[in-house]
Structures are given as C-alpha cells and as structure tokens.
C-alpha cells in the first residue's frame, strides 16, 4: 500500500487486513517509503517488494512470517553498478534464481541476481 508504506496481508476468507510490514512492524529497520510492486519468493519464504522512485529505489525482501525487511538491491547494495532510477514492477524468475525489475525512467528491464 503506497499510502500506508506497508505490505498488508488480506485474509481471503474474511477479508480482514493485517499489516505484515511497515515502518514500525516488526521494527524500524529499512522502512518503506514508496512500495509499488510485489512478487512472492515462496522457496525462500519472502516477498520481494519494489520501493519506487519517490522512495528507496530498491528491491526489499520481506520475511512472510516476521515481516522483517532486508534491502537486497539499491544504489549501493550490492554495489553502485546499474542503480535503479524509477523501479515499479517485479517478477520472479525462479528457474534462474533472479528477479526481473522494470524501471520506467531507464526504459529498461533489470535482472537482479
């Protein structure tokens, strides 16, 4: 949710909403600023979230159990090569163990390994 800066879980039976991860849930480490895209990495028990151009310009991993956030790729992680400018879409390529990220300002699709 871009206004809440959060990943919200919705129970598909009741419709009840629960914040899985936001600026204070489970802690204040690596808070979202502008989450705009998400994909599931079921094998690793995490969601991969794009925090877009008004935010971190990063791929953030969110643990599906605890909600803990870890920056996987941004302007300095793992290094400064090919930084994002305006990422907004992500999908998982599980066969090749990578995520593909769409960046609107760069007119590009990035692969993150």
HELIX and SHEET records of a PDB file:
HELIX    1   1 UNK A   42  UNK A   44  5                                   3    
HELIX    2   2 UNK A   94  UNK A   96  5                                   3    
SHEET    1   A 2 UNK A   7  UNK A  10  0                                        
SHEET    2   A 2 UNK A  17  UNK A  21 -1                                        
SHEET    1   B 4 UNK A  35  UNK A  41  0                                        
SHEET    2   B 4 UNK A  46  UNK A  51 -1                                        
SHEET    3   B 4 UNK A  58  UNK A  63 -1                                        
SHEET    4   B 4 UNK A  69  UNK A  73 -1                                        
SHEET    1   C 3 UNK A  87  UNK A  93  0                                        
SHEET    2   C 3 UNK A  98  UNK A 103 -1                                        
SHEET    3   C 3 UNK A 108  UNK A 112 -1                                        
END                                                                             
